[in-house]
Amino acid sequence: MISFHIDAIDVVTTNVGRVSTKLLVTTLNTGFRVVIPLVNDFLQQYEVVIPSEILGLISLSDLYLEYYDGYAYFGATPTFIEQNAIEAFVQ
């Protein structure tokens, strides 16, 4: 599920006059509350398939997806396949 919230906006410079940051934050957060559930519903119908091998050269294991401090992390443990197995694959 995607979640998004803006706490504050700082306007350093502007060429359009005075900008109400409170109004801007409120408008954006309200828009996110409306749009993000629609995006979540749309994305839930898709399944992401992660391959267990890449080109027959690398095997992937210990897949994980984490979210921390505003960042999403994806990780995997790569294991190189033996050269003999690769030669048999090529022939």
C-alpha positions in Angstrom: 0.0 0.0 0.0 1.3 3.4 -0.9 1.1 6.2 1.6 2.1 9.8 1.2 1.9 12.9 3.4 3.6 16.3 3.3 4.4 17.9 6.7 5.7 21.2 5.5 6.8 23.2 2.5 9.5 25.8 2.6 9.5 28.4 -0.1 13.0 29.7 -0.6 12.3 32.1 -3.5 9.3 32.9 -5.6 8.6 34.8 -8.8 4.8 34.7 -8.4 4.3 36.7 -5.2 3.3 35.5 -1.8 2.7 31.7 -1.6 0.5 30.3 1.2 2.4 27.2 2.2 -0.3 26.1 4.6 -2.9 26.2 1.7 -0.5 24.4 -0.6 0.2 21.6 2.0 -3.5 21.2 2.7 -4.4 21.0 -0.9 -1.7 18.5 -1.8 -2.4 16.2 1.2 -6.2 16.3 0.4 -5.4 15.4 -3.2 -3.1 12.5 -2.0 -5.9 11.2 0.3 -8.2 11.0 -2.8 -5.8 9.7 -5.4 -3.6 7.3 -3.5 -6.4 4.8 -2.6 -7.4 4.7 -6.3 -3.8 4.0 -7.2 -3.5 1.3 -4.5 -6.6 -0.4 -5.8 -5.3 -0.3 -9.4 -1.8 -1.6 -8.4 -3.2 -4.5 -6.3 -4.5 -6.2 -9.5 -0.9 -6.7 -10.7 1.7 -9.3 -9.5 5.4 -8.6 -9.7 7.3 -11.7 -10.6 11.0 -11.7 -9.4 13.1 -14.2 -11.3 15.1 -16.8 -9.3 17.8 -16.8 -12.0 19.3 -14.1 -14.2 20.5 -15.3 -17.6 21.4 -18.7 -16.1 24.5 -17.1 -14.6 23.3 -15.9 -11.2 20.8 -17.4 -8.8 18.9 -15.1 -6.5 17.8 -16.0 -3.0 16.8 -14.4 0.3 14.7 -11.7 -1.4 13.4 -9.0 0.9 11.6 -5.6 0.7 11.9 -3.2 3.6 10.7 0.3 4.3 12.6 2.5 6.7 12.9 6.3 7.3 11.0 7.1 4.1 13.0 4.8 1.8 12.1 1.4 0.3 14.9 -1.1 0.1 15.0 -4.2 -2.0 17.6 -6.8 -1.5 18.7 -10.3 -2.7 21.6 -12.6 -2.2 23.2 -13.4 -5.6 25.0 -16.7 -6.1 27.0 -17.3 -9.2 26.3 -20.6 -10.9 29.2 -22.9 -11.6 31.1 -22.6 -14.9 30.4 -26.3 -15.7 26.7 -25.6 -15.5 27.1 -22.6 -17.7 29.0 -24.5 -20.4 26.3 -27.2 -20.4 23.8 -24.4 -20.8 25.6 -22.9 -23.8 26.1 -26.2 -25.6 
